[in-house]
Amino acid sequence: MEISVYKEKIRNATSDSIPKNYFDGYFNAFYSAYCEIKDLIQKDQEILDVGCGGGLLVNYLSTQGYKISGFDNYLYNPHTKAINNAINSIDLVVNSEIKDFKSKKKYDLIFLSNVIEHLHDWKGCLRHLEKLLKHEGRIVLLLPNYNFPVEFHFMIPIIINKSITYKIFKNRINNFEMIHKRHGIWDSLNFITIKQIKKFFMKNNYIVTIDKNYIKRLIIRLTMNAKNKNNEKRRNLLHSLLVIIANFFVNSNLINAYIYLPQSFHPFIKIIVTKKESVD
């Protein structure tokens, strides 16, 4: 099934419960995740999507013949619940917290897209997921880079740390959560860093790879999405400035050089970790 056909199918099924601008945001997140995982998976592998929301990625890949399942505490959000109901994937997507998730099978690839930054006990959650990973399996993480001075959930600059940022932007944060019915999202953020993640996995005998080309692909997708007129009203000044900068890098072809900048210049990061073979 073509992506455009899939989008239209899901949109028609959720049009009464999800406003179009919100739906576009959910679908764009799905498409971005799909683009970053499709070349890493095979149809004979077992795949687990952690924090899969309503299950768009799980549902789509399953229709393409992949062995994939997922879980999320999706009932926290009426939109993701509506998506889950629309795609009727209750057998593929379950409602669970990470530490409560149980499975009799082991997975070749475990995928976390914009999940780990919301986990207070992220080390404990990763240890739980490790138990579900096959011997030579991989964990793939997509996440915002908190060494980059922007908090992208709220589109606000990061001022020194989370605590100070909240004090300065308290009203904007609270208004955002109220308007978008995403209460508690700020409290969930842990401002995790790439260094912390790399240290955790290397200590646990993993090979850690940073996909430096991820930012190039992501920026191109984001600039294309930003052209959608329906998103105009959702931009604040910082968002608009970042879109202008991103368009400049894409249109001038400087995006090819951007990938060589230090990681602190990359607003989003893709990490692939693989368990090392045991040495007897």
Buried (B, 14 or more C-beta within 10 A) or exposed (E): EEEEEBBEEBBEBBEEBBEEEBBBBBBBBBBBBBBBBEEBBEEEBBBBBBBBBBBBBBBBBBEEEBBBBBBBBBEBBEBBBBBBBBBEBEEBBBBBEBEEBEEEEBBBBBBBBBBBBBBEEBEEBBEBBBEBBBEEBBBBBBBBBBBBEBBBBBBBEBBEEBEEBBEBBEEEBEEBBEEBEBEEBBEEBBBBBBEBBBEBBEEBEBEBBBBBEBBBBBBBBBBEBBEEEEBEEEBEEBBEEBBEEBBEBBEEEEBEEBBEEEBEEBBBBBBBBBBEEEEE
